[in-house]
Amino acid sequence: MLEASARRFPDRPALAWFGRRLSFRGLLADVERCSAMLAGLGVRKGDRVALIMPNSPPYVIAYYACTRIGAVAVGNNPLYSKREMQHQLDDHRPTVVLVTDLMYADFADVFAEVGIPAVVITRLNDYMPAVKKLLAPALKFKKQQREHGKPWPPVSRDAPVLWWHRAMADAGPVPPVATVDPKADAAAFVYTGGTTGIAKGAMLSHSNLVSNARQARAWLSMIDLE
């Protein structure tokens, strides 16, 4: 679906982030690069990839990259407690975790305890315009971290992690699109709220996601977006 959109609307904006727009062509290019990065880190069809980030360009890119190579994207709420996060990571056992730098310190010991093979750090300013990309950490993020008693910089220089842009730049050749059974193969795990017990991972197939997209398209067609 993304490739079809990139062919039909290559220069239209797909994402907008703090004043920067990423076209469908650019989004597809980053998705392909991310799929190469994940494959290089050992992610194969059926493997889980944990996404511990707020809504942001790296989340969208990584999500599409997972579906492209047949991996399972698992959104883990970055506001979880350590106990809740450890339960979910123990449950789905990801090959790779992608986590925003401002949240890394909250779960670094959980990653070590679970034994995550690879942790990739993203930043909220990765896709901001140049000026905001430079100023946001110094003027806003640093203050917020210190107000909440968190370390700055949020990730120490000796932390056993990879950084998003470097890992993307160093990625190898783009792997082919995986062949999947759209009705049987999982595309994503979505955890329940756990209001009556521990949270459980609900499997969504590729067909489920296509149905969701069609439903959203039908709904949006009834709304004046101008």
N, C-alpha and C positions, 0 to 999 in steps of 0.2 A: 504493500500500500504506500509506503514511503517512497519507494523507487518510482511508482506511478505518479505520485505527486511531484517528485523532482523532475520528471520528464515533462509533465504538463505545465508546471509553474516554477521553473528553475530559479527565477529571480524574485519571486514573491517572498515576503517574510514568513518564516516558519515559527521563529521564536523571537521574542522581544525581552531584553534583560537590561534594566537600568539605562535605557537609551540606546543600546546597541541592538541591531536586528541581524538575525542569522537567517539567510535564505534557505529554501528547500534544497538547493544545490549544495550549499555549505553544510547543512545539517546532514545530508546523506554522506558527504565526504568524511565528516567527523564520525559518523556511525560506522562507516567502513574501517576507518582507522582504529576506532575503539574495538571493533570486532577482531582486528589483527592483534591489538594489544592483549585482549583477553585470551585469544588463542595462544599467544606467545607465553602467557602465564600459566598455561596448562588447562585452560577451560575447554571442555569438550561437550558434545551433545548430552543433555541430561544433567550436567553439573549445575550447581546453584551458585549464583552471584548475589551477594547481599548489598543492597543500596541503602546506606544510612546517611541520607541527605535530605534537606528540604527541597521543595520544588525549585529546580534550577536547571540550566542547560546540561550539565554533566549527567543529571538523573535521566533526562529524556534521551540523551545520546546513549548512555549505557543500557537503558531499557531496550531500545531498538537494537543495539548491538547484540544483546543476549538473544533476542528472538531471531536475529539473522543467523546465528551459529547454532541454534537449537538449545542454548542454555536456558536455565530457568531464572528469571529475575525475581528477587525476593525483596520487597520493600519492608524495611524494619524502621519503626518509628524512632527518630533520633531523640525524642523526649522520653523514651523508656528509662526505667531504672536499670542499674547494672544487672539485677536479678532477672528482670524481664528480658533484657537483651541476651543474657547468657542462655536462658531457656530456649529462645528462638534460634540462636546460632548453634547450640547443641542439637536442636531438632533437625534443622535442614542442612547443616554442615557445609557451608559455602567453600568453594575453591578460592574465591577472591572476595574481599570486602572493599567497597568504595565508600569512603566516609569523608565528610567535610572536615577541614582542619580544625575548626572551632569546636568540634565535638569529639575529636580524637582522644583527648585526655580523659574524657568521661568513660571511655570503654577500652583503653589501651590494655589494661590488665585482663579484661574479658577476652580480647583477641588472643592474648598470650595463653590464657587458661584453656580456651577452646582449641588452640593450635591452628589458627588460620594460616594457610600457606602463603598468601600474599595480601598486603593491605595497600591500597592506592588512595592517596590523599587528594581531594579536590578542594578548591577554594571558591568562596562566593564571588570573588572578584576575577576569577579566571576568564569570564566572558564579558566583563564590563568594558566600556569605552576606555581608552588609554588613560585619561586624566583620573577618572573614578577608580580605575584599576590600581593606580599608584596611591591615591589619597585615602581610599576607603579603609585599608588596614590601619594606617597611622591615626586617622581622625575619628574613626567609629569603632572598628573591631577591637582595637587595643583597649579602648575605654570600657567597652562592654565586658570584655574578658576580665579585666581587673575589678570591675564592679561586682562581678559574680564570683570573685575569688579564684579565678582560673588562671593558668599560666600564660605568659606571653614571652616569646612566641608560643603559639598553641601546640606546635610539634617541635620537639628538640632536634638538634642537628644529627644526633646519633640514633634517632628512632629508626627501627627496622621497617621502613616504609618506602614506597615509590610515590613519586609526584606525578599528577595527572598529565600535565603538559609535556614533561620529559618522557614519560612512559608512552604517550601518544606519538611523540616525535620519533622515538626509538623503535616503534612497532615495525614488525616485519611485513611480508606481503599480505595482502588482503585475502582471507580465506574464502572459499566458495560458500554460497548460501546453503545451509544445511537442508537436507530432505527430512521433512517431519510428517507424521500422521496428524493432521490438524485436529482430529477429534479425540485422539488418544494421548498425544504428547503434551506435557505441561509446558506452558509458556511463562507462567507466573504462579507464585504462591502468595496468597493474601491472608494474613493472620486475623483471626476473629478477635473481638474485643476482650474475650476472657472474663466476661461479667459473671458467668456461672461456674467458672473453673479456670484452668490454665488455657491460654490462647492456643488455638489449633490452626495449622496452615491449610487453607482451602485452595485446592488446585484449580487453576484456570487454564483451559486448553487454548490452542491457537484459534480454534473455532469460536470459543467463548469471547476472545478479545475482538475478533472480527464482528461478531454480533453486537458487542458493546459499541464498537465504532459506528456501525450502521445505525444503531439506535440513537447515538449522539448526533449523527448527521441528520437524521429525520427530525430530531428535536430542534436542532439549530436552524433547520430550514423554515421553521415556523416563527422564528424570532427575527426582528429587525435589528441587525447588528450595526447599522450605520450610525 
